[in-house]
Amino acid sequence: MLENIFESTLWSSRFVIILAVVFGLIGAVVLFVVASFDIYDTVVYVLNSYFTHVHPENFHEVVIGGIIGAVDLYLIGVVMVIFSFGLYELFISEIDVARDENGEENQLLAIHSLDQLKDKISKVIVMVLVVGFFQKVGHTSYNNSLDLFYLALSIAAISVGLYFLSKVGKAH
């Protein structure tokens, strides 16, 4: 009897995951809102620049930096959503409304193991890093041909990495 009580309590303790799910979704919403305000601020900056006919020297860098920064935040928000859905499905229950009328599961956020959750999150995190890289590249000055060579090498390395990342988890 003591064993049954202990096991029941242990099994029920999985519901503490609800905290991570709820606050993960709240974090995602916050990131989406902040990114949306960043896009709004960029649009206001562009409109003000065009209507006042004042184009700052770094106009394009500011615009591209604002938009890429927002994309970065959106991607991190997506990580939080995937994380929350995955934890919920793994530890609490399958999400019934994610199934269509035939009972088939929507594969976008379907998580059946910790490895699947890790793979999905890691792919999005790599994309966040790639976006962050290109944001930094946009603000870097290139003074000689060696700098441009390093830029080309880094872009080639990212391309190769993304190619192999796309092959992860697929049948050969």
PERAGI-V432428 format. One record per residue. RES is the residue in one letter. SS is DSSP state (a for helix, b for strand, c for the rest). PSI is psi in whole degrees, 0 to 359 (NA if undefined). OMEGA is omega in whole degrees, 0 to 359 (999 if undefined). Layout:
# PERAGI-V432428
RES	SS	PSI	OMEGA
RES	SS	PSI	OMEGA
This chain:
# PERAGI-V432428
M	c	317	179
L	a	322	178
E	a	317	179
N	a	318	179
I	a	315	180
F	a	314	181
E	a	321	178
S	a	316	179
T	a	317	179
L	a	315	180
W	a	320	180
S	a	338	181
S	a	346	178
R	a	340	181
F	a	350	175
V	a	339	177
I	a	335	179
I	a	325	178
L	a	313	179
A	a	322	180
V	a	309	183
V	a	311	182
F	a	334	172
G	a	317	178
L	a	322	177
I	a	317	177
G	a	319	179
A	a	316	179
V	a	317	179
V	a	316	179
L	a	319	178
F	a	320	179
V	a	313	180
V	a	316	179
A	a	322	179
S	a	320	176
F	a	324	176
D	a	317	177
I	a	316	178
Y	a	313	179
D	a	322	179
T	a	318	178
V	a	316	178
V	a	318	179
Y	a	315	180
V	a	312	181
L	a	317	178
N	a	320	180
S	a	320	181
Y	a	321	181
F	a	332	178
T	c	356	181
H	c	29	175
V	c	114	181
H	c	103	179
P	c	157	182
E	c	325	182
N	c	30	184
F	a	307	183
H	a	322	179
E	a	319	180
V	a	316	181
V	a	310	181
I	a	319	178
G	a	319	178
G	a	318	181
I	a	316	180
I	a	322	176
G	a	320	178
A	a	318	178
V	a	320	177
D	a	313	179
L	a	320	177
Y	a	317	180
L	a	320	177
I	a	324	174
G	a	321	177
V	a	321	176
V	a	316	181
M	a	321	179
V	a	312	179
I	a	317	179
F	a	314	182
S	a	313	179
F	a	316	181
G	a	314	179
L	a	318	180
Y	a	311	182
E	a	327	181
L	a	321	189
F	a	337	185
I	a	290	185
S	c	156	172
E	c	149	180
I	c	106	186
D	a	323	183
V	a	352	177
A	a	356	179
R	b	146	178
D	c	185	184
E	c	340	177
N	c	359	180
G	c	5	180
E	c	141	186
E	b	140	172
N	c	121	187
Q	c	350	183
L	c	314	182
L	c	16	180
A	c	125	179
I	c	124	181
H	c	352	179
S	c	163	177
L	a	328	178
D	a	319	177
Q	a	317	179
L	a	314	179
K	a	316	181
D	a	314	181
K	a	316	181
I	a	318	182
S	a	324	178
K	a	318	179
V	a	322	178
I	a	320	176
V	a	319	178
M	a	323	176
V	a	316	179
L	a	321	178
V	a	315	178
V	a	317	177
G	a	321	177
F	a	311	182
F	a	332	174
Q	a	317	178
K	a	320	180
V	a	323	180
G	a	337	182
H	c	8	183
T	c	142	175
S	c	142	182
Y	c	114	188
N	c	340	181
N	c	177	184
S	a	332	178
L	a	322	176
D	a	317	179
L	a	325	177
F	a	316	177
Y	a	322	176
L	a	314	179
A	a	317	178
L	a	318	181
S	a	321	177
I	a	320	177
A	a	319	179
A	a	319	178
I	a	319	179
S	a	315	178
V	a	317	179
G	a	317	179
L	a	324	177
Y	a	311	181
F	a	327	177
L	a	325	179
S	a	340	180
K	a	346	182
V	c	130	176
G	c	1	178
K	c	149	177
A	c	144	182
H	c	NA	999
